[in-house]
């Protein structure tokens, strides 16, 4: 990804991570019932613990790399984790990190965010960071991924507590601009291994939003790359970043996203989008 684009969003992602992390921590520590189910499998406390595992990992990774993680069971799995096996990594994290006191977890989350922001303040936001499955992500993309964890799981927790949780579209867009485009451009390693056999040939999808930089992702014989917009495309996808993120992580169905007009698909061969997404997928 263009370092100038990353640099332009660096201050925004840092401020959003600070404010959203603090909102999430505040909601967790004031939860009247931390045992309320936030997802089909995790309670509010479990969800907060999951996010705390990630924030703790990133606090180490952005300065020392995943090899320095203090939990060998996590460090050993990271290089071999794919989209389809990340659930196993999450399970290990929750088994190892047994704390479920909401106040303790909220304090940890705030401390991790402060450490991440303090450590990275003078670093190059475009610097590559080793991530899951041998992939590489720009430093700003790592912060955007943690921000998205707060955004997605904040919604989960808020629904369990019947509380309000708002995500500004411009902040949701950082996940696409900095993380998704970043990991695709920098190299996703074995992260997408396990996809169905690829369709031969090329499928090009143009992504456009009022809040993101226009970009085209092209899959050629199963390998996905980033291209500048303006070339030939098969699919044109216009989206609201909040809805797209929720859809990618299984919180909103594709039909509902389309019916609300928050995600629209056009182009000369729109039926190829599901084929593209079977490879370019995220854990739901």
N, C-alpha and C positions, 0 to 999 in steps of 0.2 A: 504494500500500500504506500502511496505517496507520503514521504515523511512530513511534508508540509500539511497535509490533511490531518495526520496524526497529531502533529504539534498544535494545530488549530483547535483540536478537541481535548487536548491534555488538561487544560485548566477546567473545562466543563466536566470531564469525567471525574476528576479529583473532587470537585465541589459536590457533585452528585453522589459520589461514594460516601463522602462525609455525612451529608444530610440524610440520605436514605438509610445508611447503616445506623445512624442515631435514631431515626424513626422506627426502624425495625426493632432495635434493642429496647426502645421505650415501650413498644407494644408488647414485647415478650415479657419484660419484667413486671408489667402491670396486668398481665393476663389473669382474669379471675379463676380460670380453670386451665392450667397448663396440660392437663390430661385430655382435653377436648381434641378430637381427631381433626387434624388439618388436611390430611390426605387419606386415602384408603388404608395406608399402612403406618403413617406417622402421626403422633400427637403433636400439639403445639411445641412441647418441650423437645421431642425428637427432631422436629423440623429445625428448631433453633440450634440444636446440637449439630445437625448436619451442616448448617451454614457456618457454624463455628469451626467445624473440622476444616472446611474449605478456607475460611479466613486465616486460620492458623497455619495451614499449608502454604498459602500465598505469602504470608508474612515472612516465612523462611525462603521460599522460592525466588522472590524478587530480589533477594540480596545474595543468597548462597546456593541456589539451585536445589532441585528435588533430592539430590543425593545426600544433602545435609539434613533432611527431615529426621526428627528425633524418633519417629516410629518406623522401624524397619519394615513392618508388614505393609505400610503404605508406600514407602520408598521403592520397595521391590516390585510392586504391582504397576506403578505409574508408567514405566516405559512400555508395558505390554497391554495397557488398557485401551479398548476401543469403544466406540459409541455403544456397541451392543453389550459390553461387559462392564460399563461404568457403574452399573447397579451393584456389582460385586465389590467394587472399590468403596462405594458408599456404605455398604453393609459392614465392611471391615472397619471403616472409620467410626461408625456408631458403636461397634463392639469394643473398640479400643478406648474411645472417649466416652466414658460412662456418666459424666456429669449431666444432670437433668434439672438442676435448680435454676429456674428462670433468671433470678437475679445474678447468679454467678455467670451464666451464659451471656447475659446482656453485658456484663462487665468485660468478659473476654472479647466479645465482638467489638466493643468500642476500643479496647486496647489493641486488637489486631489491626483495625482500620487506622488507628493513629500511628501504629508502627509502620504499616505499609506506606502511608502518606509521608511519614517522616523519612523513611529509607529512600523513597523514590523521588523526593523533591528536586534533586539536582541531577537526576539521571536522564538519559536520552529516551523519550517516550517511544521512539521507533526501534529501540534496541531489542533484538530477538531474545525470547525467554523459552527455554525448553519446557514443553507442556506434556500432556498425556499422549501416550502411544507414539512417541518419537516425533510429535508435531512441534512446531515452533510458532510462537505468537508474539506480536509486538508488546512491549511492556504495557503500553496503554490498553491493549486488548485484554491483558490479564485483569487490570482494574475494571474494565467494562464487563468482563465475565462475572466477577464478584458482585458488581452492581446489579447485574441481571439476576443473580441468585437472591439478593435482597428483594428485588422487585417481584419475581415470580413467587418466592416463598412468603413474602410479605402478604401477597394476595391470599395465599393458602391460609395463613394464620388469621388474617382479618376475617375471612369468611367463617372460620371456626368460631371466632369470638364475636361475630356479627358487628364488626368494626368497619370503619371506612379506610380504604387504602387506594390512594390515587398515584398514578405514575405519569408524569409529563411525557408527551410523545417525543420531545427532543432528547430526553434522557433515556428513554427506551431505545431510541435510534442508535445510541452509542454501541449497543451490543452488535448491531449489524455492521456499522461502519468500522469499528475498531477490532471486534473479535472475529466475526464470521468472515469478513473480507480479509482481515489480517491473517488468520490461520490458513485460509485458502491460498493467499499469495505467498506467505512465508514457508508453507509446506506442512501438509497435514499428516505426514508419516503414514503409520498404519491405523490411524484413527478411524478410517472408514472401511477397514477390512471387514469382511463378512457380509458385504452387500450382495444382493442377487447378481448373477452373471450380467455384465453390462451389455446394453444394446450397442451394437456396432455403429460407428459413425459419430456425428456431432449433434449435440443439442445445446442451443444457446438461449439463456434466459436473461432478460433485462429486468433489473430490479429498480423501481423508482418510488420515491416518497418525498413529500415536502421537507422531510427532516433529515434525509440522508444524501450522500453523494451518489449520483446515478452510476451504475456499474453493471457490467454483463458478466455472468458466470457461464462458462462453456464446458460441457462434459464431452470429451472425445475418447471413445472406446473405454469409458469408465473412469478416466482421469479428469478431474475438475480443475480449471484454471480461471484466473480473473483477467478480463479484457476491458479496455476502455469502451464506453458506450458509443453507439453510432454505426457499428457494423451490423451485418445480417443477424437477425435473431429469429427464433422459433416461437418464443413466448415473451410477452411483456406483462410483468407482474407489478401492479401498483398496490401500495399497502400503507396502512397505519401501523407504525412500529410497535405500539402496545399490543395490538391484536395479532400481528405476525409473531411476536415472541410467544404470546400465550398459545397460539396455534402450533408453533414449532415444538413446544414443550407439553403438548397434549392437554392444555387447560381449556382450549376453545376448539370445537370441531371445525373442519374445513368448510362444511356446508353452512354452518352458522356464520363463519367469518365472511363467506361470500354473500350470504343473504343480507347481512348488515351493510354491505358495500365497503367494509373496511379492508378487504383484500379482493382485488379484481384481477382477472386473468384474461388477456387478449393475445392477439398475435396470429400468425399464419398457421401455426400448428400447436394450439394450446393444449391438446390432449397429450402432449409429450411432457408436460410438467410433472405428473405423477411418476413417470419413468425417471426423470431427473432427480426427484425428491427421494426415490428409493435408495439412491446412492448418497446424495447430499442431505443427510438426515441428522437429527439430534435425538438424544434420549428423551423419552416422554414419560 
